[in-house]
């Protein structure tokens, strides 16, 4: 079933699920089978702990499916909001190791942009999420190019390379007439692998605000750099981690 159909089923049945014993949350996610995530989108039901069905009343048992959408019961414990005890001031433009989300990062030929988040591929490889214009210089880059942290505008030098570009989805530049669009809106993304075997990735699909726009020396905020002329670079190109 399409994701939107799963979301509808989740919205319809969420309230009744939360009234069942041990249920602490409901979400939409991928179903896990035999310890591995599958491609099936399902209703994820979080419980503070699991019990055998025979120990639960009929009313408190989570059905195996709602409206044709399967469920997946996940034991998480109870969710608690923790008090923020201390606010830590951080200079996002300095060199940091390990590099957290929100700090300055960029392709060696870009001014500076923002490291988005840390994630993992299904293979287990660690990656960093950012944007094409930050890691792939608006398509004007090649796999293996150095990714600096901090970005060059914030003082990054070759010895500050934290990753090397692995692959990216090119931004698709389209000519258009005023008042009438031609083709599609720009899309683009990038991936890079770090010196220690982790990586960086970016995705900038149409209709979604960039997660980490680059900034220019003439502006105190973050703005996108002037795009380089488009080049024909096939999506899916990859590079290996630096040794």
C-alpha positions in Angstrom: 0.0 0.0 0.0 1.2 3.6 -0.7 2.6 5.6 2.2 -0.4 8.0 2.1 -2.8 5.1 2.6 -0.8 3.9 5.6 -0.9 7.4 7.1 -4.6 7.6 6.7 -5.1 4.2 8.5 -2.7 5.3 11.2 -4.7 8.5 11.8 -8.0 6.7 11.9 -6.9 4.1 14.5 -4.2 6.0 16.5 -6.6 7.1 19.3 -7.9 3.6 19.9 -4.4 2.1 19.9 -3.2 4.5 22.5 -6.0 3.3 24.8 -4.6 -0.2 24.8 -2.4 -1.4 27.7 1.3 -0.8 27.3 1.0 1.2 24.1 3.1 4.4 24.4 3.2 5.7 20.8 2.1 5.1 17.2 3.9 6.0 14.0 4.4 5.1 10.3 7.6 3.2 9.4 9.2 0.2 7.8 8.2 -3.2 9.1 11.0 -5.3 10.6 11.1 -9.0 10.0 13.6 -11.4 11.5 15.7 -8.5 12.7 15.9 -6.8 9.3 14.1 -3.7 8.0 11.9 -4.5 5.0 10.4 -2.3 2.2 6.9 -2.7 3.6 5.4 0.5 5.1 3.3 -0.3 8.2 1.8 1.1 11.3 4.4 1.0 14.0 3.0 0.5 17.5 5.4 1.3 20.4 4.9 -0.5 23.7 6.7 -0.1 27.1 7.2 -3.8 27.1 5.9 -6.8 25.2 3.7 -9.6 26.7 2.5 -12.9 25.3 -1.0 -12.5 23.7 -2.4 -15.0 26.2 -1.5 -12.6 29.0 -3.4 -9.7 27.4 -7.1 -9.1 27.4 -8.7 -9.3 23.9 -9.2 -5.5 24.0 -5.5 -4.8 24.6 -4.1 -7.0 21.9 -2.8 -5.1 18.9 -4.4 -6.4 15.7 -2.0 -7.7 13.0 -3.5 -5.3 10.5 -5.9 -2.3 10.2 -7.8 -1.7 6.9 -5.3 -3.9 5.1 -2.2 -2.2 6.6 -0.1 -4.5 8.8 1.2 -3.4 12.2 4.6 -3.9 13.8 4.9 -3.9 17.6 8.2 -2.4 18.9 9.3 -2.5 22.5 10.8 0.9 23.5 10.0 1.5 27.1 8.3 4.7 28.2 9.1 8.0 26.5 10.0 10.8 28.9 10.7 14.5 28.2 14.0 15.4 29.9 14.8 18.8 31.4 17.4 20.8 29.6 20.0 21.4 32.4 22.5 23.5 30.5 22.7 25.4 27.2 26.1 25.0 25.6 27.3 27.8 23.4 29.1 26.6 20.3 31.0 28.3 17.5 29.6 26.5 14.4 32.4 27.8 12.2 35.3 26.2 13.9 36.9 22.8 13.3 35.2 20.0 15.2 36.0 16.4 15.6 33.7 14.5 15.6 31.7 17.0 13.5 28.1 17.4 14.6 25.1 18.6 12.6 24.9 22.3 12.1 28.6 23.1 11.8 30.4 24.6 8.8 31.3 22.2 6.0 31.8 22.5 2.2 33.4 21.2 -1.0 36.9 22.6 -1.3 35.8 25.1 -4.0 32.7 26.3 -2.2 32.5 29.1 0.5 30.8 27.3 3.4 27.5 25.5 4.0 25.9 23.5 6.8 26.4 19.9 7.8 22.9 18.5 8.1 22.6 15.3 10.1 24.4 12.1 10.6 22.8 8.9 9.3 23.5 5.3 8.2 23.0 3.5 4.9 21.3 0.1 5.0 24.8 -1.3 4.6 25.7 0.2 8.0 28.0 2.8 6.5 27.8 6.2 8.3 27.0 9.2 6.2 26.5 13.0 6.6 23.5 14.7 5.0 23.9 18.0 3.3 23.1 19.7 -0.1 24.4 19.4 -3.6 25.5 23.1 -3.7 27.4 22.5 -0.4 29.2 19.1 -1.1 29.1 19.0 -4.9 29.6 22.6 -5.9 26.3 22.9 -7.8 27.3 19.9 -10.0 30.8 21.2 -10.7 32.5 18.4 -8.7 33.9 14.9 -9.2 33.9 11.8 -6.9 36.9 12.0 -4.7 36.9 15.7 -4.2 37.8 16.9 -0.7 35.1 18.0 1.7 36.4 20.4 4.3 35.2 21.0 7.9 35.0 23.9 8.4 34.3 25.2 4.9 36.9 27.3 3.1 35.2 30.7 4.0 35.4 29.8 7.7 39.1 28.9 7.5 39.0 25.4 6.2 42.3 24.2 4.6 43.2 21.0 2.7 44.3 19.4 6.0 40.8 20.0 7.4 39.3 17.4 4.9 36.8 15.4 6.8 35.4 13.5 3.8 35.7 12.9 0.1 32.8 13.1 -2.4 31.3 9.7 -3.2 28.3 10.5 -5.4 25.6 13.0 -6.0 22.4 13.6 -7.8 22.9 16.5 -10.2 20.8 19.6 -10.0 18.7 19.7 -13.2 18.8 23.3 -14.6 15.9 24.1 -16.9 15.2 27.1 -19.0 11.7 28.6 -18.5 9.6 31.5 -19.9 8.2 34.0 -17.4 4.8 33.0 -16.3 5.1 29.4 -17.6 7.4 26.7 -16.3 9.2 24.4 -18.6 10.5 21.0 -17.5 10.9 20.4 -13.8 12.2 22.4 -10.8 15.8 21.9 -9.9 16.7 18.7 -8.0 20.0 17.6 -6.6 21.8 15.7 -3.9 25.3 14.5 -3.0 27.2 11.8 -1.0 30.7 11.7 0.3 32.8 9.3 2.3 34.9 10.3 5.2 38.6 9.6 5.8 37.6 7.1 8.5 35.1 5.2 6.3 31.9 7.2 7.1 30.3 9.4 4.6 28.3 12.5 3.6 25.1 12.8 1.6 22.8 15.6 0.4 19.3 15.8 -1.1 17.7 19.0 -2.3 14.4 18.0 -3.9 12.0 20.4 -5.4 9.5 21.9 -3.0 11.6 21.2 0.1 13.7 24.0 1.6 17.5 23.4 1.6 18.7 22.0 4.9 22.0 23.8 4.8 22.4 26.6 2.3 25.9 28.0 1.7 26.8 31.5 2.6 28.8 34.1 0.8 31.3 36.6 2.3 29.1 39.6 1.4 26.2 38.4 3.6 26.0 37.7 7.3 23.4 35.0 6.8 23.3 31.9 4.7 22.5 32.3 1.0 23.0 30.0 -2.0 26.2 30.6 -4.1 26.0 31.4 -7.8 25.5 28.1 -9.6 28.3 26.8 -11.8 27.5 25.9 -15.4 25.7 22.5 -15.4 27.8 19.5 -16.3 26.7 16.1 -17.4 27.5 13.9 -14.4 25.7 10.6 -14.1 23.8 10.1 -10.8 24.9 7.2 -8.7 28.7 7.8 -9.0 30.6 6.5 -6.0 34.0 6.8 -4.4 35.6 4.8 -1.7 36.7 6.2 1.7 40.2 7.7 1.9 42.8 5.6 3.6 
